[in-house]
Amino acid sequence: MNSDKAFEQACGVMPGGVNSPVRAYMAVGGVPRFMAQGRGSVVTDVDGVEYIDYVGSWGPLILGHAYPDIVNAIEKAARLGTTFGAPTEAETRLAALIVDRIPSVGLVRLVSSGTEAVMSAIRLARAFTGRSIIIKCAGCYHGHSDGMLVDAGSGALTLGTPSSPGVTDGAAGETIVLPYNDIAAMRGAFESHRDAIAAVVIEPVAGNMGCVPPGDGYLLDLAEACSKHGSLLILDEVMTGFRVSPGGAQERYGVSGDLTRLGKIVGGGMPLAAYGGRREIMEMVAPSGPVYQAGTLSGNPLATAAGIATLEALSDATIYDKLESASVKLEEGLIREATDSGVSVTINRIASMLTVFFTTGPVTDLASAQSTDRARFGRFFHAMLDRGVYLPPSPFECWFVSAAHSADDIERTILAAGESFRAIG
């Protein structure tokens, strides 16, 4: 296969043959498919094989691949110049769209990656509060900056330890890692570290241990705890922003972040992310204030053009109705086929993001997510791939439904799933 040859060549010049670890199929085995083209809901690999795609570049492509208005916007911007290192009106336009749709964001700074956005937001939170400790939840991913690559310490309320070589004890030692959806543990951490916690950073819907929604009242209780103790709430809406509702998870769950991190959809499939928040906090960012952050390609004209085109298209509320309808049908069909095949699964879904866990109990945090049968998922992944459905190659990632997925795509996926469930036993 051409993908085999492509992977062999890639391994000679890139670590593991990829530029991001999960692409390497380490969790499912085999050689990754190298993609050559995407159109609507379909991707085509270098061997010319087509797949219904539920990766969607890990979330940005809510409108599908090569959406005409986005492609046209990028082409138009490219003809005028790919980068200037100077302000453009497009940056202001995209920033205004973000501020308009997320009421908690008074000012916004555009950057180039989600890692950069959360790193900058954490620095800003520490500067604003004059405190150093950050709380995160096990299983939530906030980029690969040193302070976020942290495992839980030896006790529930202890400071963290490095989860990657190259991360120092000092960098990890200012982060507390707690279970997701456990407000009692969060309150305990606040009591044990009074006047030291700068911020809590959290995915309002976890997406990096699979799709794990917040429990009833969890986010509101978390916001209350932060307010009570003078800490900031940083909502990592890289996945949920403009996907789970027009105003993201904050609109869906009625919660406001002091700072918000955005990525994926906001860049329309181009390298663009953002962080924003209350005006009095954001005014501390240089050049308005003393907290330094800069980027040569921040607000790149091609990326801002794609972001504007995406958010403008999403102003049509019927798109969210279509996404919800398609996602409900997919979820119901997967449950039906698994049940008929005698395969135990738990499916978590919020809006157009979902995960199939091969486990019998509810999945509410990292520990319960890790109860999924990884080997069975690997077999399921390859069975679906053989039947023309491209899923995330990991049991701990979200499937993403796009507006380009047709009723026929959903039915074909359900049929393939039924055959795959029966094949893996």
C-alpha positions in Angstrom: 0.0 0.0 0.0 1.1 3.6 -0.7 0.4 4.4 3.0 3.0 1.8 4.0 5.6 3.3 1.8 4.7 6.8 2.9 5.0 5.8 6.5 8.4 4.2 6.0 9.7 7.3 4.4 8.2 9.5 7.1 9.8 7.5 9.8 13.2 8.3 8.3 12.7 12.0 8.7 10.2 12.5 11.6 10.0 11.0 15.1 7.7 8.1 14.8 6.9 9.2 11.3 4.3 11.7 12.4 4.0 15.3 13.7 1.5 14.5 16.5 1.7 11.2 18.4 -1.9 9.9 18.1 -1.6 9.9 14.3 0.8 7.0 14.5 -1.9 4.4 15.4 0.0 3.4 18.6 -3.3 2.8 20.4 -4.8 0.6 17.7 -1.8 -1.0 15.9 -1.0 -1.0 12.2 0.2 1.6 9.8 -1.6 5.0 9.6 -3.5 5.9 6.5 -1.9 8.9 4.8 -4.6 11.2 3.5 -4.5 13.0 0.2 -7.9 14.8 0.0 -11.0 15.7 1.9 -14.4 16.8 0.5 -17.4 17.3 2.7 -17.7 14.3 5.0 -15.2 12.1 3.1 -11.5 11.7 3.1 -9.4 9.9 0.5 -6.1 8.3 1.3 -3.0 8.0 -1.0 -4.3 4.6 -2.3 -7.5 6.2 -3.5 -9.7 4.6 -0.7 -12.5 6.8 0.5 -13.7 6.9 4.1 -16.6 8.6 5.9 -14.6 10.8 8.3 -15.4 11.3 12.0 -12.0 12.7 12.9 -12.6 16.0 11.2 -9.0 17.1 11.9 -9.8 16.5 15.6 -12.7 18.9 15.6 -12.1 22.0 13.6 -14.1 21.0 10.5 -17.6 21.4 11.8 -18.7 22.4 8.2 -16.8 19.5 6.6 -13.7 19.3 4.4 -13.0 22.0 1.8 -16.1 24.0 2.6 -16.4 26.3 -0.4 -16.7 29.6 1.5 -13.7 28.8 3.6 -11.6 27.8 0.7 -12.6 30.9 -1.3 -11.8 33.1 1.7 -8.3 31.5 2.1 -7.6 31.9 -1.6 -8.6 35.5 -1.6 -6.5 36.3 1.4 -3.5 34.5 0.0 -3.5 36.5 -3.2 -3.2 39.7 -1.1 -0.3 38.4 1.0 0.3 35.5 3.4 1.7 37.4 6.3 2.5 41.0 7.2 3.7 41.2 10.8 1.5 44.2 11.0 -2.2 44.7 12.1 -5.0 43.8 9.6 -8.7 44.6 9.7 -9.4 40.8 9.5 -7.9 40.3 12.9 -10.3 42.9 14.3 -13.2 41.3 12.5 -12.5 37.8 13.9 -11.9 39.2 17.4 -15.3 41.1 17.2 -17.1 37.9 16.2 -15.6 36.1 19.2 -16.5 38.9 21.6 -20.0 39.0 20.3 -20.7 35.3 20.7 -19.1 34.7 24.1 -20.3 37.3 26.6 -17.6 36.6 29.2 -14.9 37.6 26.7 -14.4 41.4 26.7 -11.0 41.4 25.0 -9.3 38.6 23.0 -5.8 37.9 21.8 -5.2 35.7 18.7 -2.4 33.2 18.8 -1.3 30.3 16.7 -2.0 27.1 18.8 -4.0 25.9 21.7 -0.9 25.2 23.7 0.2 28.8 23.3 -3.3 30.0 24.3 -3.4 28.1 27.6 0.2 28.9 28.5 -0.5 32.6 28.0 -3.8 32.4 30.0 -2.1 30.7 32.9 0.7 33.3 33.0 -1.9 36.0 32.9 -3.9 34.4 35.7 -0.9 34.2 37.9 0.0 37.8 37.2 -3.6 39.0 37.9 -4.0 37.1 41.2 -0.4 37.3 42.4 -0.6 33.5 43.1 1.2 30.5 41.6 -0.8 27.3 41.9 -2.9 26.0 39.1 -5.5 23.2 39.4 -6.3 20.9 36.5 -8.3 17.7 36.2 -6.9 14.2 35.4 -7.7 13.3 31.8 -8.2 16.9 30.6 -5.6 18.0 28.1 -4.5 21.6 27.9 -1.6 21.5 25.5 2.0 20.4 26.0 3.5 23.3 28.0 5.5 22.0 31.0 3.0 22.9 33.7 0.2 21.0 32.0 2.1 17.7 31.5 1.5 16.7 35.0 0.3 13.6 36.8 -1.5 13.6 40.2 0.7 13.6 43.2 0.8 10.8 45.9 -2.3 12.1 47.6 -5.5 13.7 46.4 -4.6 17.2 47.4 -0.8 17.1 46.7 1.1 19.0 44.0 1.8 17.2 40.8 4.7 15.3 39.3 6.0 15.4 35.7 4.3 13.1 33.2 6.9 13.5 30.5 10.7 13.5 30.5 12.1 17.0 30.2 9.4 18.5 32.5 11.1 19.6 35.7 9.8 19.0 39.2 9.6 22.7 39.6 7.4 23.2 36.6 5.1 20.4 37.7 5.1 21.3 41.4 2.8 24.3 40.9 0.0 22.2 39.5 -2.6 20.2 41.4 -4.3 17.4 39.6 -7.8 16.4 40.7 -10.5 14.0 39.4 -12.9 15.4 36.9 -16.5 15.9 38.1 -15.5 15.7 41.7 -16.5 19.0 43.3 -15.7 17.7 46.8 -12.1 17.2 45.8 -12.0 20.6 44.3 -13.3 22.3 47.4 -10.8 20.3 49.5 -8.0 21.6 47.4 -9.1 25.2 47.9 -9.3 24.6 51.6 -5.8 23.1 51.8 -4.2 25.7 49.6 -5.9 28.9 50.7 -4.8 32.1 49.0 -2.4 30.2 46.8 -4.5 29.0 43.9 -4.3 31.3 40.9 -6.8 29.5 38.6 -8.6 26.3 37.8 -8.2 25.3 34.1 -10.8 22.8 32.8 -12.4 21.5 29.7 -16.1 22.2 30.4 -16.8 19.0 28.4 -13.8 16.7 28.6 -12.7 15.5 25.2 -9.2 14.0 25.7 -10.2 11.0 27.8 -13.1 10.5 25.3 -16.2 12.6 25.5 -17.0 13.1 29.2 -19.7 15.6 30.1 -19.9 17.6 33.3 -22.2 16.4 36.0 -25.3 18.4 36.9 -24.2 21.6 38.5 -20.5 20.7 38.4 -19.4 23.7 36.4 -21.5 26.2 38.3 -20.3 24.8 41.6 -16.7 25.1 40.3 -17.3 28.8 39.2 -18.7 29.5 42.7 -15.7 27.9 44.4 -13.3 30.0 42.3 -15.2 33.2 43.0 -15.3 32.5 46.8 -11.5 32.0 47.0 -10.5 34.8 44.6 -9.2 32.4 41.9 -9.9 32.6 38.2 -11.8 30.0 36.2 -10.1 29.2 32.8 -12.5 27.4 30.5 -10.7 25.4 27.8 -13.1 25.6 25.0 -10.8 24.4 22.3 -13.1 21.5 21.5 -16.4 22.9 22.7 -16.1 26.5 21.5 -18.8 27.0 18.8 -19.5 23.3 18.6 -21.8 22.4 21.5 -23.8 25.6 20.9 -23.2 28.9 19.1 -21.7 30.3 22.3 -19.9 27.1 23.3 -20.1 25.3 26.5 -20.6 28.6 28.4 -23.9 29.2 26.7 -25.0 25.5 26.9 -24.3 25.2 30.7 -24.9 28.8 31.8 -21.4 29.3 33.2 -18.9 32.1 32.6 -15.2 31.8 32.6 -12.9 34.5 33.8 -10.6 33.5 30.9 -11.5 31.4 27.9 -9.3 29.4 25.6 -10.4 28.8 22.0 -9.0 26.8 19.1 -10.0 24.4 16.3 -13.3 25.8 15.0 -12.3 29.4 15.6 -9.5 28.9 13.0 -11.6 27.1 10.4 -9.1 24.4 10.0 -6.1 26.7 9.9 -3.5 27.2 12.7 -5.2 29.7 14.9 -6.2 29.8 18.6 -7.2 32.5 21.0 -7.5 33.4 24.7 -9.8 36.1 26.1 -11.7 37.1 29.1 -12.8 39.9 31.4 -11.5 43.3 30.2 -9.7 44.1 33.5 -7.8 40.9 33.2 -7.0 41.1 29.5 -5.8 44.7 29.8 -2.8 43.3 31.7 -1.5 41.7 28.4 1.2 43.6 26.6 1.2 46.2 25.2 -1.7 47.4 27.4 -0.1 45.9 30.5 3.0 44.2 31.8 2.3 40.5 31.0 4.3 39.7 27.9 3.1 37.5 25.1 3.9 37.8 21.4 3.8 35.9 18.1 5.1 36.5 14.6 2.3 34.7 12.9 -0.5 35.6 15.4 -3.6 36.6 13.5 -2.2 35.3 10.3 -4.3 36.6 7.3 -5.1 33.1 5.9 -6.1 31.8 9.3 -8.3 34.8 10.2 -10.0 34.6 6.8 -10.8 30.9 7.5 -12.0 31.7 11.0 -14.3 34.5 9.9 -15.8 32.4 7.1 -16.5 29.6 9.6 -18.1 31.8 12.2 -20.2 33.6 9.7 -21.5 30.3 8.3 -22.3 29.2 11.8 -24.5 32.2 12.3 -27.2 30.0 10.6 -28.8 28.4 13.6 -30.2 25.6 11.5 -26.7 24.1 11.2 -26.8 23.3 14.9 -30.2 21.7 14.5 -28.9 19.5 11.7 -25.8 18.6 13.7 -27.9 17.6 16.7 -30.3 15.5 14.6 -27.5 13.6 12.8 -25.6 13.0 16.0 -28.7 11.7 17.8 -29.4 9.3 15.0 -25.8 8.1 15.0 -25.8 7.6 18.8 -29.1 5.7 18.7 -28.0 3.6 15.8 -24.7 2.7 17.5 -26.5 1.7 20.7 -29.0 -0.4 18.8 -26.4 -2.3 16.8 -24.2 -2.9 19.9 -27.1 -4.2 21.8 -28.3 -6.5 19.0 -24.7 -7.8 18.7 -24.3 -8.5 22.4 -21.5 -6.0 22.7 -21.4 -3.9 25.9 -20.8 -0.2 25.2 -21.3 3.1 27.0 -21.8 6.1 24.6 -21.2 9.6 25.9 -22.5 12.4 23.6 -22.8 16.1 23.9 -24.0 17.9 20.7 -21.9 16.7 17.8 -19.1 15.1 19.8 -19.3 11.5 21.1 -17.2 8.5 22.2 -18.0 4.8 22.2 -16.5 3.2 25.4 -16.3 -0.6 25.5 -17.3 -0.8 29.1 -20.5 -1.5 31.0 -20.7 1.4 33.5 -21.0 5.1 33.2 -18.0 7.1 32.2 -17.6 10.3 34.3 -13.9 10.7 34.8 -10.5 9.4 33.8 -10.6 6.3 36.0 -14.0 5.1 34.5 -12.8 6.1 31.0 -9.8 3.8 31.5 -12.1 0.9 32.1 -12.8 0.7 28.4 -11.5 -2.5 26.6 -8.7 -1.0 24.6 -7.9 -4.2 22.7 -11.6 -4.5 21.6 -11.6 -0.9 20.5 -8.5 -1.5 18.4 -10.3 -4.4 16.6 -13.4 -2.3 16.2 -11.4 0.6 14.8 -9.8 -1.6 12.1 -13.2 -3.3 11.3 -14.7 0.1 10.7 -11.7 1.2 8.6 -12.1 -1.9 6.5 -15.7 -0.9 5.9 -14.9 2.7 4.9 -15.3 4.6 8.2 -12.4 6.6 9.6 -12.5 7.0 13.4 -10.1 8.6 15.7 -7.3 5.9 16.2 -7.6 6.0 20.0 -10.2 4.8 22.5 -9.9 8.1 24.4 -10.8 10.6 21.7 -14.0 12.1 20.4 -15.8 11.4 17.2 -16.9 14.6 15.5 -20.0 14.9 13.3 -20.0 17.7 10.8 -22.7 19.5 8.9 -21.5 17.7 5.8 -22.5 14.3 7.1 -25.6 13.3 5.2 -28.4 11.0 6.3 -26.9 8.3 4.1 -23.5 8.8 5.7 -25.1 8.2 9.1 -27.0 5.1 7.9 -23.8 3.7 6.3 -21.9 4.3 9.5 -24.5 2.5 11.6 -24.5 -0.4 9.2 -20.7 -0.7 9.3 -20.8 -0.5 13.1 -23.3 -3.4 13.3 -21.1 -5.5 11.1 -18.0 -4.5 13.1 -19.6 -5.2 16.4 -20.5 -8.7 15.2 -17.0 -9.2 13.8 -15.2 -8.4 17.0 -17.6 -10.5 19.2 
